[in-house]
Amino acid sequence: MKLIFIDNFDSFSYNLIDELSSLGCALEVYRNDVSPDFVDAKLQQAAALGPTALVISPGPGTPSESGNLLPIIGKICGHFPMLGVCLGHQAIAQYLGAQVVRAPEICHGKASELTHDNGPLFTGLSNPLRAARYHSLIVQNLPPCLTLAAEVNSLCMAYYARNPRVVGLQFHPESILTTHGRQILNNCLNFLICL
């Protein structure tokens, strides 16, 4: 699988890239200041050769403050599958109509018990499971197209949609603090390419 990876200038980006590479993915990495047309062209080139998706990394700030992130999502959403982690999760949800607000508590480097829906993102995994959290914002009021897949204390930790085909993870699957992180990423990729 070929992944076009948007790096939001975050220290976790290359940990996530390493995890995705370990699953056999080939990645091209670009910063969030590239143009939406450039990202679209890269995805089209990759899709001509096989399964392709856009991955949006964690990062500082809000979706609206993150370079061309929202315009990139606007260009790609509905045309190619997308996976967003942390800031990426928030940005996809915001684009689709959810609200991104301050979390009740700031979580940086905290492992929390996450409960999930036993759905496609968490197939075969323990419930609850531990998930690494590094965020001060949270997604709320999901639009009807997004299915809540996991939560911590009623806060959205994961969602997915089939149309448009997207996955969002608020927690960090690449962190050592997350149990089964690699399997979660594998499940997400399988969902994105309709396996």
Secondary structure, DSSP 4 states (H G I P E B T S, - for coil): -EEEEEE-S-TTHHHHHHHHHHTT-EEEEEETTS-HHHHHHHHHHHHTTS-EEEEE---SS-GGGSTTHHHHHHHHTTTS-EEEETHHHHHHHHHTT-EEEEEEEEEEEEEEEEEE-SSTTSTT--SSEEEEEEEEEEEES--TTPEEEEEETTEEEEEEEETTEEEEESSBTTSTTSTTHHHHHHHHHHHHTT-
